[in-house]
Amino acid sequence: MSGSNVVLQSGVYGTRGTASSSNVPGSRYSAVSWTDNGGNLWLFGGFGNDSAGTLSLLNDLWKFDGANWTWMGGSQIGNGIGTYGTLGTASASNLSSSRGGAVSWTDASGNLWFFGGLGKAPSDANTSGNLNDLWRFTP
């Protein structure tokens, strides 16, 4: 359907929010994924290749509509720290730390949720560990 037959493929991000046949997430494992009410696949984080080809923990968010990938948010460069904002208050500036292996689900309203995983400390890109934070994204 999409992607490369090359191992350790770097991400090709394009313009945030714009679908393109040339966009593609980098290779990765331990990402979290969901399908929304419209049948789109959503992909977040994991351990893999960022836009520079560096193996790292990722915090990029992607949407696949069945034909094209769209980079929806997060960083193109790995090992990003989060911007947590105010607990319980949605904000476009909130950003999860890079992570892999989180638990994910979709609720009846179509919100995308994830909890924990192995990731970067919210304030220190040099520290990794098990996280216990809960995030909600409304597509």
Buried (B, 14 or more C-beta within 10 A) or exposed (E): EEEEEEEEBBBBBBEEEEBBEEBBBBBBEBBBBBEBEEEBBBBBBBBBBBBEEBBBBBBBBBBBEEEBBBBBBBBBBBBBBBEBEEEEEEEEEBBBBBBBBBEBEBEEEEBBBBBBBBBBBBEEBEEBEEBEBEBEBEB
